[in-house]
Each structure stands twice: as C-alpha cells, then as structure tokens.
Amino acid sequence: MDTIEVKGANGERLLYDGASVAKFRHDGMDEAARNPVSTFREIRVTHRPPKRGRPGHYEVLLAMSSFMSLTVEETEKPQLDALVAALERSRS
C-alpha cells in the first residue's frame, strides 16, 4: 500500500502508511502523534468556503486512540479524499 500524505496549514501534515496514521508538526520535524489504523473510530471533514478574501479550506478531525486535527487547503482535497477512503476501508 502506498502512503497517503495530507499537507495542512502551518507546516502540519497527516501521514497514512497502511498500518498507522501519524501527525507531524513543524514541516515534518516533530512527530506529534502516531496511532494504529485498528484504533480508527471516525473522521469528520468540514468545508469552510472562502470568506472576506481568505481562501476556502477544510477542517479535519480524526478520532483514533487520540484525536488529531488539521486544517487543509482546498488544493489538498484529492489526498484528503484518499485518506478518508483508506480509513473507511480499514474499518470493514
């Protein structure tokens, strides 16, 4: 399985490798959390449309053995969709 990387705002990112999901901060220099895929419970994605000159974005809340949140720009939507699909497949 290929890895799926979703880049967020402020140098944060989520990395799915088939066995776990990790959250990195500071442009990948600091691993903040790593959870096995088997602990996946839910993922919520909320779209925030453009407003007052600010671009639109998605707010992601991932519930596993710990909670991970990430703000994702609209350009990262294909990677975000791939992550959601992979996590939903792991549940079944």
PDB file with one MODEL, atoms N, CA, C and O in Angstrom:
MODEL        1
ATOM      1  N   MET A   1       0.844  -1.193   0.000  1.00  0.00           N
ATOM      2  CA  MET A   1       0.000   0.000   0.000  1.00  0.00           C
ATOM      3  C   MET A   1       0.875   1.237   0.000  1.00  0.00           C
ATOM      4  O   MET A   1       1.858   1.319   0.737  1.00  0.00           O
ATOM      5  N   ASP A   2       0.516   2.183  -0.821  1.00  0.00           N
ATOM      6  CA  ASP A   2       1.247   3.432  -0.865  1.00  0.00           C
ATOM      7  C   ASP A   2       0.889   4.294   0.332  1.00  0.00           C
ATOM      8  O   ASP A   2      -0.166   4.129   0.944  1.00  0.00           O
ATOM      9  N   THR A   3       1.775   5.203   0.650  1.00  0.00           N
ATOM     10  CA  THR A   3       1.482   6.130   1.735  1.00  0.00           C
ATOM     11  C   THR A   3       0.639   7.274   1.180  1.00  0.00           C
ATOM     12  O   THR A   3       0.724   7.625   0.003  1.00  0.00           O
ATOM     13  N   ILE A   4      -0.176   7.844   2.064  1.00  0.00           N
ATOM     14  CA  ILE A   4      -1.003   8.993   1.715  1.00  0.00           C
ATOM     15  C   ILE A   4      -0.585  10.125   2.636  1.00  0.00           C
ATOM     16  O   ILE A   4      -0.623   9.984   3.858  1.00  0.00           O
ATOM     17  N   GLU A   5      -0.189  11.241   2.053  1.00  0.00           N
ATOM     18  CA  GLU A   5       0.237  12.399   2.832  1.00  0.00           C
ATOM     19  C   GLU A   5      -0.712  13.555   2.561  1.00  0.00           C
ATOM     20  O   GLU A   5      -0.918  13.944   1.411  1.00  0.00           O
ATOM     21  N   VAL A   6      -1.289  14.100   3.625  1.00  0.00           N
ATOM     22  CA  VAL A   6      -2.174  15.250   3.521  1.00  0.00           C
ATOM     23  C   VAL A   6      -1.472  16.412   4.201  1.00  0.00           C
ATOM     24  O   VAL A   6      -1.253  16.394   5.412  1.00  0.00           O
ATOM     25  N   LYS A   7      -1.120  17.427   3.414  1.00  0.00           N
ATOM     26  CA  LYS A   7      -0.418  18.591   3.952  1.00  0.00           C
ATOM     27  C   LYS A   7      -1.426  19.607   4.434  1.00  0.00           C
ATOM     28  O   LYS A   7      -2.372  19.951   3.725  1.00  0.00           O
ATOM     29  N   GLY A   8      -1.217  20.083   5.645  1.00  0.00           N
ATOM     30  CA  GLY A   8      -2.107  21.066   6.225  1.00  0.00           C
ATOM     31  C   GLY A   8      -1.452  22.426   6.328  1.00  0.00           C
ATOM     32  O   GLY A   8      -0.309  22.616   5.914  1.00  0.00           O
ATOM     33  N   ALA A   9      -2.182  23.357   6.879  1.00  0.00           N
ATOM     34  CA  ALA A   9      -1.663  24.698   7.091  1.00  0.00           C
ATOM     35  C   ALA A   9      -0.632  24.688   8.215  1.00  0.00           C
ATOM     36  O   ALA A   9      -0.600  23.764   9.027  1.00  0.00           O
ATOM     37  N   ASN A  10       0.184  25.690   8.256  1.00  0.00           N
ATOM     38  CA  ASN A  10       1.157  25.884   9.338  1.00  0.00           C
ATOM     39  C   ASN A  10       2.169  24.753   9.446  1.00  0.00           C
ATOM     40  O   ASN A  10       2.669  24.484  10.538  1.00  0.00           O
ATOM     41  N   GLY A  11       2.482  24.085   8.344  1.00  0.00           N
ATOM     42  CA  GLY A  11       3.524  23.063   8.364  1.00  0.00           C
ATOM     43  C   GLY A  11       3.127  21.748   9.002  1.00  0.00           C
ATOM     44  O   GLY A  11       3.995  20.935   9.321  1.00  0.00           O
ATOM     45  N   GLU A  12       1.841  21.517   9.195  1.00  0.00           N
ATOM     46  CA  GLU A  12       1.385  20.249   9.754  1.00  0.00           C
ATOM     47  C   GLU A  12       1.018  19.301   8.625  1.00  0.00           C
ATOM     48  O   GLU A  12       0.737  19.733   7.507  1.00  0.00           O
ATOM     49  N   ARG A  13       1.021  17.988   8.925  1.00  0.00           N
ATOM     50  CA  ARG A  13       0.606  17.014   7.927  1.00  0.00           C
ATOM     51  C   ARG A  13       0.196  15.719   8.597  1.00  0.00           C
ATOM     52  O   ARG A  13       0.625  15.417   9.711  1.00  0.00           O
ATOM     53  N   LEU A  14      -0.644  14.950   7.902  1.00  0.00           N
ATOM     54  CA  LEU A  14      -1.026  13.612   8.319  1.00  0.00           C
ATOM     55  C   LEU A  14      -0.395  12.642   7.335  1.00  0.00           C
ATOM     56  O   LEU A  14      -0.387  12.890   6.129  1.00  0.00           O
ATOM     57  N   LEU A  15       0.132  11.540   7.846  1.00  0.00           N
ATOM     58  CA  LEU A  15       0.771  10.541   7.007  1.00  0.00           C
ATOM     59  C   LEU A  15       0.183   9.176   7.335  1.00  0.00           C
ATOM     60  O   LEU A  15       0.286   8.696   8.464  1.00  0.00           O
ATOM     61  N   TYR A  16      -0.439   8.554   6.325  1.00  0.00           N
ATOM     62  CA  TYR A  16      -1.043   7.229   6.446  1.00  0.00           C
ATOM     63  C   TYR A  16      -0.140   6.258   5.709  1.00  0.00           C
ATOM     64  O   TYR A  16       0.184   6.479   4.542  1.00  0.00           O
ATOM     65  N   ASP A  17       0.276   5.177   6.378  1.00  0.00           N
ATOM     66  CA  ASP A  17       1.170   4.207   5.732  1.00  0.00           C
ATOM     67  C   ASP A  17       0.567   2.813   5.628  1.00  0.00           C
ATOM     68  O   ASP A  17       1.273   1.859   5.304  1.00  0.00           O
ATOM     69  N   GLY A  18      -0.722   2.684   5.895  1.00  0.00           N
ATOM     70  CA  GLY A  18      -1.385   1.388   5.825  1.00  0.00           C
ATOM     71  C   GLY A  18      -1.505   0.716   7.178  1.00  0.00           C
ATOM     72  O   GLY A  18      -2.452  -0.037   7.407  1.00  0.00           O
ATOM     73  N   ALA A  19      -0.573   0.967   8.075  1.00  0.00           N
ATOM     74  CA  ALA A  19      -0.595   0.379   9.411  1.00  0.00           C
ATOM     75  C   ALA A  19      -0.879   1.406  10.489  1.00  0.00           C
ATOM     76  O   ALA A  19      -1.385   1.062  11.557  1.00  0.00           O
ATOM     77  N   SER A  20      -0.555   2.676  10.219  1.00  0.00           N
ATOM     78  CA  SER A  20      -0.750   3.719  11.227  1.00  0.00           C
ATOM     79  C   SER A  20      -0.986   5.060  10.552  1.00  0.00           C
ATOM     80  O   SER A  20      -0.757   5.229   9.354  1.00  0.00           O
ATOM     81  N   VAL A  21      -1.453   6.011  11.358  1.00  0.00           N
ATOM     82  CA  VAL A  21      -1.611   7.397  10.924  1.00  0.00           C
ATOM     83  C   VAL A  21      -0.787   8.242  11.881  1.00  0.00           C
ATOM     84  O   VAL A  21      -0.938   8.140  13.098  1.00  0.00           O
ATOM     85  N   ALA A  22       0.082   9.072  11.330  1.00  0.00           N
ATOM     86  CA  ALA A  22       0.930   9.930  12.152  1.00  0.00           C
ATOM     87  C   ALA A  22       0.652  11.387  11.819  1.00  0.00           C
ATOM     88  O   ALA A  22       0.355  11.735  10.676  1.00  0.00           O
ATOM     89  N   LYS A  23       0.753  12.236  12.844  1.00  0.00           N
ATOM     90  CA  LYS A  23       0.631  13.678  12.637  1.00  0.00           C
ATOM     91  C   LYS A  23       1.993  14.291  12.908  1.00  0.00           C
ATOM     92  O   LYS A  23       2.626  14.024  13.929  1.00  0.00           O
ATOM     93  N   PHE A  24       2.428  15.118  11.968  1.00  0.00           N
ATOM     94  CA  PHE A  24       3.705  15.798  12.093  1.00  0.00           C
ATOM     95  C   PHE A  24       3.470  17.297  12.162  1.00  0.00           C
ATOM     96  O   PHE A  24       2.549  17.825  11.540  1.00  0.00           O
ATOM     97  N   ARG A  25       4.301  17.962  12.915  1.00  0.00           N
ATOM     98  CA  ARG A  25       4.282  19.426  13.022  1.00  0.00           C
ATOM     99  C   ARG A  25       5.635  19.966  12.575  1.00  0.00           C
ATOM    100  O   ARG A  25       6.581  19.207  12.367  1.00  0.00           O
ATOM    101  N   HIS A  26       5.712  21.270  12.432  1.00  0.00           N
ATOM    102  CA  HIS A  26       6.963  21.963  12.108  1.00  0.00           C
ATOM    103  C   HIS A  26       7.607  21.405  10.841  1.00  0.00           C
ATOM    104  O   HIS A  26       8.781  21.033  10.842  1.00  0.00           O
ATOM    105  N   ASP A  27       6.827  21.351   9.761  1.00  0.00           N
ATOM    106  CA  ASP A  27       7.292  20.873   8.451  1.00  0.00           C
ATOM    107  C   ASP A  27       7.911  19.490   8.513  1.00  0.00           C
ATOM    108  O   ASP A  27       8.923  19.232   7.861  1.00  0.00           O
ATOM    109  N   GLY A  28       7.313  18.597   9.290  1.00  0.00           N
ATOM    110  CA  GLY A  28       7.759  17.212   9.352  1.00  0.00           C
ATOM    111  C   GLY A  28       8.883  16.942  10.321  1.00  0.00           C
ATOM    112  O   GLY A  28       9.397  15.825  10.369  1.00  0.00           O
ATOM    113  N   MET A  29       9.275  17.923  11.084  1.00  0.00           N
ATOM    114  CA  MET A  29      10.389  17.753  12.020  1.00  0.00           C
ATOM    115  C   MET A  29       9.966  17.146  13.356  1.00  0.00           C
ATOM    116  O   MET A  29      10.796  16.574  14.063  1.00  0.00           O
ATOM    117  N   ASP A  30       8.693  17.262  13.709  1.00  0.00           N
ATOM    118  CA  ASP A  30       8.231  16.827  15.020  1.00  0.00           C
ATOM    119  C   ASP A  30       7.019  15.909  14.861  1.00  0.00           C
ATOM    120  O   ASP A  30       5.957  16.352  14.425  1.00  0.00           O
ATOM    121  N   GLU A  31       7.175  14.632  15.213  1.00  0.00           N
ATOM    122  CA  GLU A  31       6.050  13.708  15.180  1.00  0.00           C
ATOM    123  C   GLU A  31       5.235  13.916  16.447  1.00  0.00           C
ATOM    124  O   GLU A  31       5.695  13.608  17.547  1.00  0.00           O
ATOM    125  N   ALA A  32       4.039  14.434  16.291  1.00  0.00           N
ATOM    126  CA  ALA A  32       3.195  14.766  17.432  1.00  0.00           C
ATOM    127  C   ALA A  32       2.414  13.565  17.937  1.00  0.00           C
ATOM    128  O   ALA A  32       2.196  13.438  19.142  1.00  0.00           O
ATOM    129  N   ALA A  33       1.985  12.678  17.037  1.00  0.00           N
ATOM    130  CA  ALA A  33       1.195  11.514  17.439  1.00  0.00           C
ATOM    131  C   ALA A  33       1.260  10.456  16.353  1.00  0.00           C
ATOM    132  O   ALA A  33       1.411  10.765  15.171  1.00  0.00           O
ATOM    133  N   ARG A  34       1.144   9.194  16.774  1.00  0.00           N
ATOM    134  CA  ARG A  34       1.053   8.069  15.835  1.00  0.00           C
ATOM    135  C   ARG A  34       0.073   7.069  16.439  1.00  0.00           C
ATOM    136  O   ARG A  34       0.208   6.662  17.592  1.00  0.00           O
ATOM    137  N   ASN A  35      -0.923   6.680  15.630  1.00  0.00           N
ATOM    138  CA  ASN A  35      -1.945   5.749  16.090  1.00  0.00           C
ATOM    139  C   ASN A  35      -2.090   4.607  15.091  1.00  0.00           C
ATOM    140  O   ASN A  35      -2.054   4.835  13.882  1.00  0.00           O
ATOM    141  N   PRO A  36      -2.254   3.370  15.587  1.00  0.00           N
ATOM    142  CA  PRO A  36      -2.507   2.248  14.680  1.00  0.00           C
ATOM    143  C   PRO A  36      -3.860   2.418  13.989  1.00  0.00           C
ATOM    144  O   PRO A  36      -4.803   2.944  14.581  1.00  0.00           O
ATOM    145  N   VAL A  37      -3.950   1.976  12.755  1.00  0.00           N
ATOM    146  CA  VAL A  37      -5.194   2.080  11.991  1.00  0.00           C
ATOM    147  C   VAL A  37      -6.315   1.321  12.689  1.00  0.00           C
ATOM    148  O   VAL A  37      -7.481   1.692  12.554  1.00  0.00           O
ATOM    149  N   SER A  38      -5.992   0.282  13.423  1.00  0.00           N
ATOM    150  CA  SER A  38      -7.016  -0.512  14.111  1.00  0.00           C
ATOM    151  C   SER A  38      -7.789   0.293  15.155  1.00  0.00           C
ATOM    152  O   SER A  38      -8.868  -0.128  15.573  1.00  0.00           O
ATOM    153  N   THR A  39      -7.259   1.445  15.587  1.00  0.00           N
ATOM    154  CA  THR A  39      -7.950   2.267  16.578  1.00  0.00           C
ATOM    155  C   THR A  39      -8.834   3.336  15.939  1.00  0.00           C
ATOM    156  O   THR A  39      -9.417   4.159  16.644  1.00  0.00           O
ATOM    157  N   PHE A  40      -8.937   3.330  14.594  1.00  0.00           N
ATOM    158  CA  PHE A  40      -9.755   4.324  13.889  1.00  0.00           C
ATOM    159  C   PHE A  40     -11.210   4.226  14.318  1.00  0.00           C
ATOM    160  O   PHE A  40     -11.795   3.143  14.316  1.00  0.00           O
ATOM    161  N   ARG A  41     -11.794   5.373  14.690  1.00  0.00           N
ATOM    162  CA  ARG A  41     -13.203   5.438  15.061  1.00  0.00           C
ATOM    163  C   ARG A  41     -14.017   6.275  14.083  1.00  0.00           C
ATOM    164  O   ARG A  41     -15.069   5.845  13.613  1.00  0.00           O
ATOM    165  N   GLU A  42     -13.519   7.485  13.777  1.00  0.00           N
ATOM    166  CA  GLU A  42     -14.314   8.394  12.953  1.00  0.00           C
ATOM    167  C   GLU A  42     -13.426   9.486  12.381  1.00  0.00           C
ATOM    168  O   GLU A  42     -12.416   9.861  12.978  1.00  0.00           O
ATOM    169  N   ILE A  43     -13.817   9.994  11.211  1.00  0.00           N
ATOM    170  CA  ILE A  43     -13.174  11.170  10.641  1.00  0.00           C
ATOM    171  C   ILE A  43     -14.262  12.138  10.207  1.00  0.00           C
ATOM    172  O   ILE A  43     -15.215  11.752   9.530  1.00  0.00           O
ATOM    173  N   ARG A  44     -14.115  13.390  10.599  1.00  0.00           N
ATOM    174  CA  ARG A  44     -15.070  14.433  10.231  1.00  0.00           C
ATOM    175  C   ARG A  44     -14.332  15.477   9.399  1.00  0.00           C
ATOM    176  O   ARG A  44     -13.269  15.962   9.786  1.00  0.00           O
ATOM    177  N   VAL A  45     -14.910  15.808   8.263  1.00  0.00           N
ATOM    178  CA  VAL A  45     -14.338  16.812   7.371  1.00  0.00           C
ATOM    179  C   VAL A  45     -15.391  17.890   7.176  1.00  0.00           C
ATOM    180  O   VAL A  45     -16.498  17.609   6.716  1.00  0.00           O
ATOM    181  N   THR A  46     -15.047  19.118   7.522  1.00  0.00           N
ATOM    182  CA  THR A  46     -15.964  20.248   7.405  1.00  0.00           C
ATOM    183  C   THR A  46     -15.378  21.256   6.424  1.00  0.00           C
ATOM    184  O   THR A  46     -14.246  21.709   6.595  1.00  0.00           O
ATOM    185  N   HIS A  47     -16.147  21.608   5.396  1.00  0.00           N
ATOM    186  CA  HIS A  47     -15.684  22.591   4.412  1.00  0.00           C
ATOM    187  C   HIS A  47     -16.018  23.990   4.892  1.00  0.00           C
ATOM    188  O   HIS A  47     -17.146  24.269   5.300  1.00  0.00           O
ATOM    189  N   ARG A  48     -15.038  24.858   4.839  1.00  0.00           N
ATOM    190  CA  ARG A  48     -15.230  26.278   5.149  1.00  0.00           C
ATOM    191  C   ARG A  48     -14.999  27.053   3.856  1.00  0.00           C
ATOM    192  O   ARG A  48     -13.867  27.122   3.377  1.00  0.00           O
ATOM    193  N   PRO A  49     -16.056  27.639   3.281  1.00  0.00           N
ATOM    194  CA  PRO A  49     -15.917  28.334   1.995  1.00  0.00           C
ATOM    195  C   PRO A  49     -15.086  29.616   2.127  1.00  0.00           C
ATOM    196  O   PRO A  49     -14.870  30.116   3.231  1.00  0.00           O
ATOM    197  N   PRO A  50     -14.625  30.138   0.986  1.00  0.00           N
ATOM    198  CA  PRO A  50     -13.861  31.394   1.024  1.00  0.00           C
ATOM    199  C   PRO A  50     -14.691  32.506   1.654  1.00  0.00           C
ATOM    200  O   PRO A  50     -15.908  32.575   1.477  1.00  0.00           O
ATOM    201  N   LYS A  51     -14.007  33.373   2.392  1.00  0.00           N
ATOM    202  CA  LYS A  51     -14.722  34.442   3.081  1.00  0.00           C
ATOM    203  C   LYS A  51     -13.794  35.644   3.245  1.00  0.00           C
ATOM    204  O   LYS A  51     -12.665  35.505   3.716  1.00  0.00           O
ATOM    205  N   ARG A  52     -14.269  36.805   2.859  1.00  0.00           N
ATOM    206  CA  ARG A  52     -13.534  38.062   3.035  1.00  0.00           C
ATOM    207  C   ARG A  52     -12.081  37.986   2.549  1.00  0.00           C
ATOM    208  O   ARG A  52     -11.154  38.403   3.243  1.00  0.00           O
ATOM    209  N   GLY A  53     -11.915  37.453   1.365  1.00  0.00           N
ATOM    210  CA  GLY A  53     -10.575  37.404   0.791  1.00  0.00           C
ATOM    211  C   GLY A  53      -9.722  36.238   1.225  1.00  0.00           C
ATOM    212  O   GLY A  53      -8.637  36.037   0.678  1.00  0.00           O
ATOM    213  N   ARG A  54     -10.175  35.465   2.189  1.00  0.00           N
ATOM    214  CA  ARG A  54      -9.426  34.276   2.617  1.00  0.00           C
ATOM    215  C   ARG A  54      -9.856  33.082   1.782  1.00  0.00           C
ATOM    216  O   ARG A  54     -11.038  32.938   1.469  1.00  0.00           O
ATOM    217  N   PRO A  55      -8.918  32.229   1.420  1.00  0.00           N
ATOM    218  CA  PRO A  55      -9.290  31.061   0.616  1.00  0.00           C
ATOM    219  C   PRO A  55     -10.091  30.047   1.433  1.00  0.00           C
ATOM    220  O   PRO A  55     -10.032  30.033   2.663  1.00  0.00           O
ATOM    221  N   GLY A  56     -10.833  29.210   0.732  1.00  0.00           N
ATOM    222  CA  GLY A  56     -11.587  28.151   1.398  1.00  0.00           C
ATOM    223  C   GLY A  56     -10.641  27.079   1.926  1.00  0.00           C
ATOM    224  O   GLY A  56      -9.512  26.941   1.456  1.00  0.00           O
ATOM    225  N   HIS A  57     -11.120  26.326   2.907  1.00  0.00           N
ATOM    226  CA  HIS A  57     -10.309  25.256   3.487  1.00  0.00           C
ATOM    227  C   HIS A  57     -11.215  24.193   4.101  1.00  0.00           C
ATOM    228  O   HIS A  57     -12.431  24.362   4.189  1.00  0.00           O
ATOM    229  N   TYR A  58     -10.598  23.108   4.519  1.00  0.00           N
ATOM    230  CA  TYR A  58     -11.308  22.021   5.185  1.00  0.00           C
ATOM    231  C   TYR A  58     -10.738  21.863   6.588  1.00  0.00           C
ATOM    232  O   TYR A  58      -9.529  21.956   6.796  1.00  0.00           O
ATOM    233  N   GLU A  59     -11.614  21.626   7.533  1.00  0.00           N
ATOM    234  CA  GLU A  59     -11.197  21.312   8.896  1.00  0.00           C
ATOM    235  C   GLU A  59     -11.421  19.820   9.102  1.00  0.00           C
ATOM    236  O   GLU A  59     -12.522  19.313   8.889  1.00  0.00           O
ATOM    237  N   VAL A  60     -10.366  19.119   9.519  1.00  0.00           N
ATOM    238  CA  VAL A  60     -10.397  17.669   9.660  1.00  0.00           C
ATOM    239  C   VAL A  60     -10.231  17.315  11.130  1.00  0.00           C
ATOM    240  O   VAL A  60      -9.332  17.823  11.801  1.00  0.00           O
ATOM    241  N   LEU A  61     -11.098  16.445  11.625  1.00  0.00           N
ATOM    242  CA  LEU A  61     -10.982  15.907  12.975  1.00  0.00           C
ATOM    243  C   LEU A  61     -10.961  14.394  12.850  1.00  0.00           C
ATOM    244  O   LEU A  61     -11.922  13.787  12.378  1.00  0.00           O
ATOM    245  N   LEU A  62      -9.870  13.793  13.273  1.00  0.00           N
ATOM    246  CA  LEU A  62      -9.667  12.361  13.156  1.00  0.00           C
ATOM    247  C   LEU A  62      -9.658  11.761  14.552  1.00  0.00           C
ATOM    248  O   LEU A  62      -8.814  12.106  15.379  1.00  0.00           O
ATOM    249  N   ALA A  63     -10.609  10.852  14.814  1.00  0.00           N
ATOM    250  CA  ALA A  63     -10.719  10.200  16.120  1.00  0.00           C
ATOM    251  C   ALA A  63     -10.138   8.796  16.025  1.00  0.00           C
ATOM    252  O   ALA A  63     -10.664   7.935  15.321  1.00  0.00           O
ATOM    253  N   MET A  64      -9.059   8.587  16.737  1.00  0.00           N
ATOM    254  CA  MET A  64      -8.426   7.271  16.822  1.00  0.00           C
ATOM    255  C   MET A  64      -8.200   7.028  18.314  1.00  0.00           C
ATOM    256  O   MET A  64      -9.049   7.402  19.123  1.00  0.00           O
ATOM    257  N   SER A  65      -7.081   6.414  18.700  1.00  0.00           N
ATOM    258  CA  SER A  65      -6.821   6.283  20.131  1.00  0.00           C
ATOM    259  C   SER A  65      -6.537   7.659  20.732  1.00  0.00           C
ATOM    260  O   SER A  65      -6.655   7.843  21.943  1.00  0.00           O
ATOM    261  N   SER A  66      -6.165   8.621  19.894  1.00  0.00           N
ATOM    262  CA  SER A  66      -6.103  10.025  20.283  1.00  0.00           C
ATOM    263  C   SER A  66      -6.772  10.826  19.169  1.00  0.00           C
ATOM    264  O   SER A  66      -7.018  10.299  18.084  1.00  0.00           O
ATOM    265  N   PHE A  67      -7.063  12.081  19.433  1.00  0.00           N
ATOM    266  CA  PHE A  67      -7.683  12.943  18.432  1.00  0.00           C
ATOM    267  C   PHE A  67      -6.607  13.720  17.701  1.00  0.00           C
ATOM    268  O   PHE A  67      -5.644  14.193  18.305  1.00  0.00           O
ATOM    269  N   MET A  68      -6.782  13.847  16.387  1.00  0.00           N
ATOM    270  CA  MET A  68      -5.872  14.650  15.572  1.00  0.00           C
ATOM    271  C   MET A  68      -6.715  15.626  14.775  1.00  0.00           C
ATOM    272  O   MET A  68      -7.747  15.251  14.220  1.00  0.00           O
ATOM    273  N   SER A  69      -6.283  16.868  14.718  1.00  0.00           N
ATOM    274  CA  SER A  69      -6.999  17.853  13.913  1.00  0.00           C
ATOM    275  C   SER A  69      -6.024  18.511  12.954  1.00  0.00           C
ATOM    276  O   SER A  69      -4.824  18.597  13.214  1.00  0.00           O
ATOM    277  N   LEU A  70      -6.571  18.970  11.841  1.00  0.00           N
ATOM    278  CA  LEU A  70      -5.741  19.551  10.795  1.00  0.00           C
ATOM    279  C   LEU A  70      -6.613  20.476   9.956  1.00  0.00           C
ATOM    280  O   LEU A  70      -7.773  20.169   9.682  1.00  0.00           O
ATOM    281  N   THR A  71      -6.048  21.603   9.552  1.00  0.00           N
ATOM    282  CA  THR A  71      -6.698  22.497   8.609  1.00  0.00           C
ATOM    283  C   THR A  71      -6.028  22.297   7.263  1.00  0.00           C
ATOM    284  O   THR A  71      -4.807  22.407   7.149  1.00  0.00           O
ATOM    285  N   VAL A  72      -6.825  22.003   6.241  1.00  0.00           N
ATOM    286  CA  VAL A  72      -6.305  21.624   4.932  1.00  0.00           C
ATOM    287  C   VAL A  72      -6.828  22.584   3.877  1.00  0.00           C
ATOM    288  O   VAL A  72      -8.018  22.901   3.855  1.00  0.00           O
ATOM    289  N   GLU A  73      -5.944  23.048   3.004  1.00  0.00           N
ATOM    290  CA  GLU A  73      -6.354  23.918   1.907  1.00  0.00           C
ATOM    291  C   GLU A  73      -7.128  23.109   0.868  1.00  0.00           C
ATOM    292  O   GLU A  73      -6.997  21.887   0.799  1.00  0.00           O
ATOM    293  N   GLU A  74      -7.931  23.795   0.067  1.00  0.00           N
ATOM    294  CA  GLU A  74      -8.764  23.127  -0.929  1.00  0.00           C
ATOM    295  C   GLU A  74      -7.935  22.360  -1.958  1.00  0.00           C
ATOM    296  O   GLU A  74      -8.429  21.391  -2.534  1.00  0.00           O
ATOM    297  N   THR A  75      -6.704  22.761  -2.199  1.00  0.00           N
ATOM    298  CA  THR A  75      -5.860  22.075  -3.183  1.00  0.00           C
ATOM    299  C   THR A  75      -5.477  20.669  -2.732  1.00  0.00           C
ATOM    300  O   THR A  75      -5.085  19.847  -3.561  1.00  0.00           O
ATOM    301  N   GLU A  76      -5.581  20.378  -1.443  1.00  0.00           N
ATOM    302  CA  GLU A  76      -5.231  19.065  -0.895  1.00  0.00           C
ATOM    303  C   GLU A  76      -6.429  18.124  -0.838  1.00  0.00           C
ATOM    304  O   GLU A  76      -6.324  17.039  -0.267  1.00  0.00           O
ATOM    305  N   LYS A  77      -7.563  18.513  -1.415  1.00  0.00           N
ATOM    306  CA  LYS A  77      -8.791  17.712  -1.348  1.00  0.00           C
ATOM    307  C   LYS A  77      -8.623  16.297  -1.912  1.00  0.00           C
ATOM    308  O   LYS A  77      -9.154  15.366  -1.308  1.00  0.00           O
ATOM    309  N   PRO A  78      -7.916  16.072  -3.040  1.00  0.00           N
ATOM    310  CA  PRO A  78      -7.772  14.688  -3.525  1.00  0.00           C
ATOM    311  C   PRO A  78      -7.040  13.782  -2.526  1.00  0.00           C
ATOM    312  O   PRO A  78      -7.431  12.629  -2.343  1.00  0.00           O
ATOM    313  N   GLN A  79      -5.994  14.285  -1.887  1.00  0.00           N
ATOM    314  CA  GLN A  79      -5.283  13.484  -0.893  1.00  0.00           C
ATOM    315  C   GLN A  79      -6.155  13.240   0.331  1.00  0.00           C
ATOM    316  O   GLN A  79      -6.116  12.158   0.917  1.00  0.00           O
ATOM    317  N   LEU A  80      -6.937  14.234   0.716  1.00  0.00           N
ATOM    318  CA  LEU A  80      -7.846  14.083   1.848  1.00  0.00           C
ATOM    319  C   LEU A  80      -8.906  13.028   1.545  1.00  0.00           C
ATOM    320  O   LEU A  80      -9.215  12.200   2.401  1.00  0.00           O
ATOM    321  N   ASP A  81      -9.462  13.051   0.340  1.00  0.00           N
ATOM    322  CA  ASP A  81     -10.446  12.037  -0.063  1.00  0.00           C
ATOM    323  C   ASP A  81      -9.830  10.640  -0.042  1.00  0.00           C
ATOM    324  O   ASP A  81     -10.480   9.682   0.377  1.00  0.00           O
ATOM    325  N   ALA A  82      -8.584  10.517  -0.491  1.00  0.00           N
ATOM    326  CA  ALA A  82      -7.898   9.222  -0.487  1.00  0.00           C
ATOM    327  C   ALA A  82      -7.695   8.719   0.940  1.00  0.00           C
ATOM    328  O   ALA A  82      -7.851   7.527   1.204  1.00  0.00           O
ATOM    329  N   LEU A  83      -7.348   9.621   1.864  1.00  0.00           N
ATOM    330  CA  LEU A  83      -7.173   9.242   3.269  1.00  0.00           C
ATOM    331  C   LEU A  83      -8.486   8.769   3.865  1.00  0.00           C
ATOM    332  O   LEU A  83      -8.524   7.737   4.536  1.00  0.00           O
ATOM    333  N   VAL A  84      -9.554   9.503   3.631  1.00  0.00           N
ATOM    334  CA  VAL A  84     -10.870   9.116   4.158  1.00  0.00           C
ATOM    335  C   VAL A  84     -11.267   7.747   3.626  1.00  0.00           C
ATOM    336  O   VAL A  84     -11.747   6.906   4.386  1.00  0.00           O
ATOM    337  N   ALA A  85     -11.075   7.514   2.339  1.00  0.00           N
ATOM    338  CA  ALA A  85     -11.443   6.228   1.733  1.00  0.00           C
ATOM    339  C   ALA A  85     -10.616   5.093   2.328  1.00  0.00           C
ATOM    340  O   ALA A  85     -11.154   4.024   2.616  1.00  0.00           O
ATOM    341  N   ALA A  86      -9.321   5.309   2.516  1.00  0.00           N
ATOM    342  CA  ALA A  86      -8.454   4.268   3.077  1.00  0.00           C
ATOM    343  C   ALA A  86      -8.844   3.945   4.514  1.00  0.00           C
ATOM    344  O   ALA A  86      -8.848   2.778   4.906  1.00  0.00           O
ATOM    345  N   LEU A  87      -9.168   4.954   5.294  1.00  0.00           N
ATOM    346  CA  LEU A  87      -9.561   4.713   6.687  1.00  0.00           C
ATOM    347  C   LEU A  87     -10.915   4.000   6.754  1.00  0.00           C
ATOM    348  O   LEU A  87     -11.102   3.107   7.580  1.00  0.00           O
ATOM    349  N   GLU A  88     -11.856   4.387   5.894  1.00  0.00           N
ATOM    350  CA  GLU A  88     -13.155   3.724   5.880  1.00  0.00           C
ATOM    351  C   GLU A  88     -13.014   2.261   5.460  1.00  0.00           C
ATOM    352  O   GLU A  88     -13.706   1.398   6.001  1.00  0.00           O
ATOM    353  N   ARG A  89     -12.126   1.968   4.501  1.00  0.00           N
ATOM    354  CA  ARG A  89     -11.892   0.576   4.086  1.00  0.00           C
ATOM    355  C   ARG A  89     -11.289  -0.236   5.223  1.00  0.00           C
ATOM    356  O   ARG A  89     -11.581  -1.424   5.353  1.00  0.00           O
ATOM    357  N   SER A  90     -10.454   0.384   6.046  1.00  0.00           N
ATOM    358  CA  SER A  90      -9.796  -0.354   7.137  1.00  0.00           C
ATOM    359  C   SER A  90     -10.796  -0.773   8.215  1.00  0.00           C
ATOM    360  O   SER A  90     -10.546  -1.711   8.972  1.00  0.00           O
ATOM    361  N   ARG A  91     -11.916  -0.079   8.279  1.00  0.00           N
ATOM    362  CA  ARG A  91     -12.931  -0.383   9.281  1.00  0.00           C
ATOM    363  C   ARG A  91     -13.651  -1.692   8.963  1.00  0.00           C
ATOM    364  O   ARG A  91     -14.059  -2.410   9.876  1.00  0.00           O
ATOM    365  N   SER A  92     -13.808  -2.005   7.695  1.00  0.00           N
ATOM    366  CA  SER A  92     -14.574  -3.191   7.309  1.00  0.00           C
ATOM    367  C   SER A  92     -13.743  -4.465   7.291  1.00  0.00           C
ATOM    368  O   SER A  92     -14.263  -5.538   6.984  1.00  0.00           O
TER     369      SER A  92
ENDMDL
END
